[in-house]
Amino acid sequence: MLEDKIITAEVIRFDAVENIFVADKKFIVVEKFFELRLNGEPFRKIFCSPENLEDLTIGILAQAEKFLPPKT
């Protein structure tokens, strides 16, 4: 659900064009901490949205040349 992934926060910001402070809303994406382990050993610590973690892990391992995806 989208509501679980985005938080709305009320903020006050400065509008430089109008030279005033105005009420506004900001949207914050929820992220979680993950530690990737390779052969039981810590490999990377990352903060990310908790979706598509398998794809993210494959990408990180491929970038570090620890895993080579099959050629298509």
N, CA, C and O atoms as a GROMACS GRO file, in nm:
protein
  288
    1MET      N    1   0.083  -0.119   0.000
    1MET     CA    2   0.000   0.000   0.000
    1MET      C    3   0.086   0.125   0.000
    1MET      O    4   0.188   0.131   0.069
    2LEU      N    5   0.047   0.221  -0.075
    2LEU     CA    6   0.123   0.345  -0.086
    2LEU      C    7   0.127   0.420   0.046
    2LEU      O    8   0.226   0.487   0.076
    3GLU      N    9   0.020   0.411   0.126
    3GLU     CA   10   0.016   0.484   0.253
    3GLU      C   11   0.125   0.437   0.349
    3GLU      O   12   0.170   0.515   0.433
    4ASP      N   13   0.168   0.312   0.338
    4ASP     CA   14   0.272   0.258   0.425
    4ASP      C   15   0.411   0.306   0.385
    4ASP      O   16   0.506   0.292   0.462
    5LYS      N   17   0.425   0.361   0.264
    5LYS     CA   18   0.556   0.393   0.211
    5LYS      C   19   0.586   0.541   0.208
    5LYS      O   20   0.702   0.581   0.194
    6ILE      N   21   0.483   0.625   0.220
    6ILE     CA   22   0.504   0.769   0.212
    6ILE      C   23   0.438   0.836   0.332
    6ILE      O   24   0.322   0.808   0.365
    7ILE      N   25   0.512   0.925   0.395
    7ILE     CA   26   0.461   1.002   0.509
    7ILE      C   27   0.447   1.146   0.464
    7ILE      O   28   0.535   1.200   0.397
    8THR      N   29   0.337   1.209   0.502
    8THR     CA   30   0.318   1.350   0.473
    8THR      C   31   0.355   1.430   0.598
    8THR      O   32   0.309   1.398   0.707
    9ALA      N   33   0.438   1.533   0.582
    9ALA     CA   34   0.481   1.615   0.695
    9ALA      C   35   0.444   1.761   0.669
    9ALA      O   36   0.468   1.814   0.560
   10GLU      N   37   0.386   1.825   0.770
   10GLU     CA   38   0.357   1.968   0.762
   10GLU      C   39   0.487   2.043   0.791
   10GLU      O   40   0.555   2.014   0.889
   11VAL      N   41   0.520   2.140   0.706
   11VAL     CA   42   0.642   2.217   0.723
   11VAL      C   43   0.615   2.365   0.699
   11VAL      O   44   0.513   2.402   0.640
   12ILE      N   45   0.706   2.448   0.744
   12ILE     CA   46   0.705   2.591   0.712
   12ILE      C   47   0.828   2.616   0.626
   12ILE      O   48   0.940   2.581   0.665
   13ARG      N   49   0.808   2.675   0.510
   13ARG     CA   50   0.921   2.705   0.422
   13ARG      C   51   0.921   2.852   0.387
   13ARG      O   52   0.820   2.921   0.399
   14PHE      N   53   1.035   2.900   0.343
   14PHE     CA   54   1.050   3.040   0.304
   14PHE      C   55   1.037   3.052   0.153
   14PHE      O   56   1.109   2.986   0.079
   15ASP      N   57   0.945   3.135   0.109
   15ASP     CA   58   0.925   3.162  -0.033
   15ASP      C   59   1.008   3.286  -0.067
   15ASP      O   60   0.970   3.398  -0.032
   16ALA      N   61   1.121   3.266  -0.134
   16ALA     CA   62   1.213   3.376  -0.164
   16ALA      C   63   1.154   3.474  -0.264
   16ALA      O   64   1.189   3.592  -0.261
   17VAL      N   65   1.066   3.429  -0.352
   17VAL     CA   66   1.005   3.518  -0.450
   17VAL      C   67   0.910   3.617  -0.381
   17VAL      O   68   0.912   3.737  -0.408
   18GLU      N   69   0.827   3.564  -0.291
   18GLU     CA   70   0.730   3.647  -0.219
   18GLU      C   71   0.789   3.707  -0.091
   18GLU      O   72   0.730   3.798  -0.032
   19ASN      N   73   0.905   3.657  -0.049
   19ASN     CA   74   0.973   3.703   0.072
   19ASN      C   75   0.888   3.681   0.198
   19ASN      O   76   0.879   3.768   0.285
   20ILE      N   77   0.825   3.562   0.206
   20ILE     CA   78   0.741   3.527   0.321
   20ILE      C   79   0.760   3.379   0.357
   20ILE      O   80   0.809   3.299   0.276
   21PHE      N   81   0.720   3.345   0.480
   21PHE     CA   82   0.714   3.206   0.521
   21PHE      C   83   0.574   3.154   0.491
   21PHE      O   84   0.476   3.223   0.513
   22VAL      N   85   0.566   3.031   0.439
   22VAL     CA   86   0.437   2.972   0.405
   22VAL      C   87   0.429   2.829   0.456
   22VAL      O   88   0.529   2.758   0.464
   23ALA      N   89   0.306   2.788   0.492
   23ALA     CA   90   0.283   2.650   0.532
   23ALA      C   91   0.285   2.564   0.407
   23ALA      O   92   0.239   2.605   0.301
   24ASP      N   93   0.338   2.444   0.421
   24ASP     CA   94   0.350   2.356   0.305
   24ASP      C   95   0.348   2.212   0.354
   24ASP      O   96   0.351   2.187   0.474
   25LYS      N   97   0.343   2.118   0.261
   25LYS     CA   98   0.351   1.975   0.293
   25LYS      C   99   0.469   1.917   0.217
   25LYS      O  100   0.496   1.955   0.103
   26LYS      N  101   0.538   1.827   0.281
   26LYS     CA  102   0.647   1.752   0.218
   26LYS      C  103   0.614   1.604   0.228
   26LYS      O  104   0.550   1.560   0.324
   27PHE      N  105   0.656   1.530   0.130
   27PHE     CA  106   0.632   1.386   0.129
   27PHE      C  107   0.765   1.315   0.151
   27PHE      O  108   0.863   1.342   0.083
   28ILE      N  109   0.765   1.224   0.247
   28ILE     CA  110   0.886   1.154   0.287
   28ILE      C  111   0.866   1.005   0.260
   28ILE      O  112   0.767   0.947   0.304
   29VAL      N  113   0.959   0.944   0.190
   29VAL     CA  114   0.952   0.801   0.161
   29VAL      C  115   1.008   0.723   0.279
   29VAL      O  116   1.114   0.758   0.332
   30VAL      N  117   0.938   0.620   0.320
   30VAL     CA  118   0.982   0.537   0.431
   30VAL      C  119   1.095   0.446   0.382
   30VAL      O  120   1.080   0.377   0.281
   31GLU      N  121   1.206   0.448   0.453
   31GLU     CA  122   1.319   0.360   0.422
   31GLU      C  123   1.352   0.276   0.545
   31GLU      O  124   1.323   0.314   0.658
   32LYS      N  125   1.412   0.162   0.519
   32LYS     CA  126   1.453   0.073   0.627
   32LYS      C  127   1.600   0.036   0.609
   32LYS      O  128   1.654   0.044   0.499
   33PHE      N  129   1.662  -0.002   0.718
   33PHE     CA  130   1.803  -0.043   0.718
   33PHE      C  131   1.813  -0.192   0.688
   33PHE      O  132   1.739  -0.273   0.745
   34PHE      N  133   1.904  -0.227   0.599
   34PHE     CA  134   1.930  -0.367   0.568
   34PHE      C  135   2.079  -0.390   0.564
   34PHE      O  136   2.157  -0.304   0.523
   35GLU      N  137   2.118  -0.507   0.608
   35GLU     CA  138   2.257  -0.549   0.596
   35GLU      C  139   2.261  -0.669   0.503
   35GLU      O  140   2.198  -0.772   0.530
   36LEU      N  141   2.336  -0.657   0.394
   36LEU     CA  142   2.356  -0.769   0.303
   36LEU      C  143   2.473  -0.851   0.355
   36LEU      O  144   2.578  -0.798   0.390
   37ARG      N  145   2.452  -0.981   0.358
   37ARG     CA  146   2.558  -1.070   0.402
   37ARG      C  147   2.594  -1.162   0.286
   37ARG      O  148   2.507  -1.213   0.216
   38LEU      N  149   2.723  -1.182   0.266
   38LEU     CA  150   2.772  -1.267   0.159
   38LEU      C  151   2.852  -1.380   0.223
   38LEU      O  152   2.952  -1.354   0.292
   39ASN      N  153   2.810  -1.502   0.201
   39ASN     CA  154   2.872  -1.619   0.264
   39ASN      C  155   2.877  -1.605   0.416
   39ASN      O  156   2.975  -1.643   0.480
   40GLY      N  157   2.770  -1.549   0.472
   40GLY     CA  158   2.759  -1.535   0.617
   40GLY      C  159   2.832  -1.416   0.677
   40GLY      O  160   2.825  -1.393   0.798
   41GLU      N  161   2.903  -1.340   0.595
   41GLU     CA  162   2.980  -1.226   0.643
   41GLU      C  163   2.913  -1.096   0.600
   41GLU      O  164   2.856  -1.089   0.491
   42PRO      N  165   2.920  -0.991   0.684
   42PRO     CA  166   2.864  -0.862   0.643
   42PRO      C  167   2.930  -0.813   0.513
   42PRO      O  168   3.052  -0.818   0.499
   43PHE      N  169   2.847  -0.765   0.419
   43PHE     CA  170   2.899  -0.719   0.290
   43PHE      C  171   2.866  -0.572   0.266
   43PHE      O  172   2.956  -0.494   0.236
   44ARG      N  173   2.740  -0.533   0.279
   44ARG     CA  174   2.698  -0.394   0.261
   44ARG      C  175   2.588  -0.360   0.360
   44ARG      O  176   2.506  -0.445   0.396
   45LYS      N  177   2.587  -0.237   0.404
   45LYS     CA  178   2.478  -0.185   0.486
   45LYS      C  179   2.412  -0.075   0.405
   45LYS      O  180   2.478   0.018   0.358
   46ILE      N  181   2.280  -0.086   0.389
   46ILE     CA  182   2.208   0.010   0.306
   46ILE      C  183   2.077   0.052   0.370
   46ILE      O  184   2.018  -0.022   0.449
   47PHE      N  185   2.032   0.170   0.334
   47PHE     CA  186   1.897   0.217   0.364
   47PHE      C  187   1.824   0.222   0.232
   47PHE      O  188   1.875   0.278   0.135
   48CYS      N  189   1.704   0.164   0.227
   48CYS     CA  190   1.628   0.166   0.103
   48CYS      C  191   1.481   0.142   0.134
   48CYS      O  192   1.445   0.102   0.244
   49SER      N  193   1.397   0.167   0.034
   49SER     CA  194   1.256   0.131   0.051
   49SER      C  195   1.248  -0.021   0.050
   49SER      O  196   1.318  -0.086  -0.027
   50PRO      N  197   1.164  -0.076   0.134
   50PRO     CA  198   1.163  -0.223   0.149
   50PRO      C  199   1.084  -0.294   0.039
   50PRO      O  200   0.993  -0.371   0.067
   51GLU      N  201   1.119  -0.267  -0.086
   51GLU     CA  202   1.054  -0.333  -0.199
   51GLU      C  203   1.160  -0.380  -0.297
   51GLU      O  204   1.269  -0.323  -0.305
   52ASN      N  205   1.128  -0.483  -0.370
   52ASN     CA  206   1.216  -0.536  -0.474
   52ASN      C  207   1.357  -0.562  -0.420
   52ASN      O  208   1.456  -0.532  -0.487
   53LEU      N  209   1.365  -0.617  -0.301
   53LEU     CA  210   1.496  -0.638  -0.239
   53LEU      C  211   1.580  -0.741  -0.313
   53LEU      O  212   1.703  -0.731  -0.314
   54GLU      N  213   1.517  -0.840  -0.375
   54GLU     CA  214   1.594  -0.938  -0.451
   54GLU      C  215   1.663  -0.870  -0.570
   54GLU      O  216   1.781  -0.894  -0.595
   55ASP      N  217   1.590  -0.787  -0.642
   55ASP     CA  218   1.648  -0.715  -0.756
   55ASP      C  219   1.760  -0.622  -0.711
   55ASP      O  220   1.864  -0.614  -0.775
   56LEU      N  221   1.738  -0.552  -0.600
   56LEU     CA  222   1.838  -0.462  -0.547
   56LEU      C  223   1.964  -0.539  -0.508
   56LEU      O  224   2.076  -0.496  -0.538
   57THR      N  225   1.946  -0.653  -0.442
   57THR     CA  226   2.060  -0.735  -0.400
   57THR      C  227   2.139  -0.785  -0.521
   57THR      O  228   2.262  -0.780  -0.521
   58ILE      N  229   2.069  -0.832  -0.623
   58ILE     CA  230   2.138  -0.880  -0.743
   58ILE      C  231   2.217  -0.766  -0.807
   58ILE      O  232   2.330  -0.786  -0.849
   59GLY      N  233   2.158  -0.647  -0.814
   59GLY     CA  234   2.227  -0.532  -0.871
   59GLY      C  235   2.351  -0.493  -0.793
   59GLY      O  236   2.454  -0.463  -0.852
   60ILE      N  237   2.342  -0.493  -0.661
   60ILE     CA  238   2.456  -0.458  -0.577
   60ILE      C  239   2.568  -0.561  -0.594
   60ILE      O  240   2.685  -0.525  -0.608
   61LEU      N  241   2.532  -0.689  -0.593
   61LEU     CA  242   2.632  -0.795  -0.610
   61LEU      C  243   2.695  -0.791  -0.749
   61LEU      O  244   2.816  -0.813  -0.763
   62ALA      N  245   2.615  -0.763  -0.852
   62ALA     CA  246   2.669  -0.754  -0.988
   62ALA      C  247   2.763  -0.635  -1.000
   62ALA      O  248   2.867  -0.645  -1.065
   63GLN      N  249   2.726  -0.521  -0.939
   63GLN     CA  250   2.811  -0.402  -0.945
   63GLN      C  251   2.946  -0.427  -0.877
   63GLN      O  252   3.049  -0.377  -0.921
   64ALA      N  253   2.944  -0.506  -0.770
   64ALA     CA  254   3.068  -0.536  -0.698
   64ALA      C  255   3.141  -0.656  -0.760
   64ALA      O  256   3.243  -0.701  -0.708
   65GLU      N  257   3.089  -0.705  -0.872
   65GLU     CA  258   3.147  -0.820  -0.943
   65GLU      C  259   3.154  -0.945  -0.855
   65GLU      O  260   3.246  -1.026  -0.866
   66LYS      N  261   3.053  -0.960  -0.767
   66LYS     CA  262   3.042  -1.079  -0.683
   66LYS      C  263   2.942  -1.177  -0.743
   66LYS      O  264   2.935  -1.293  -0.704
   67PHE      N  265   2.865  -1.128  -0.839
   67PHE     CA  266   2.763  -1.207  -0.903
   67PHE      C  267   2.748  -1.156  -1.045
   67PHE      O  268   2.731  -1.036  -1.067
   68LEU      N  269   2.754  -1.245  -1.140
   68LEU     CA  270   2.736  -1.205  -1.279
   68LEU      C  271   2.604  -1.260  -1.329
   68LEU      O  272   2.586  -1.381  -1.336
   69PRO      N  273   2.510  -1.170  -1.365
   69PRO     CA  274   2.381  -1.218  -1.414
   69PRO      C  275   2.398  -1.291  -1.547
   69PRO      O  276   2.493  -1.264  -1.621
   70PRO      N  277   2.308  -1.382  -1.578
   70PRO     CA  278   2.320  -1.456  -1.705
   70PRO      C  279   2.310  -1.363  -1.824
   70PRO      O  280   2.236  -1.265  -1.820
   71LYS      N  281   2.385  -1.393  -1.929
   71LYS     CA  282   2.379  -1.313  -2.050
   71LYS      C  283   2.254  -1.348  -2.128
   71LYS      O  284   2.216  -1.464  -2.138
   72THR      N  285   2.190  -1.245  -2.182
   72THR     CA  286   2.067  -1.269  -2.260
   72THR      C  287   2.088  -1.238  -2.404
   72THR      O  288   1.996  -1.252  -2.484
   0.00000   0.00000   0.00000
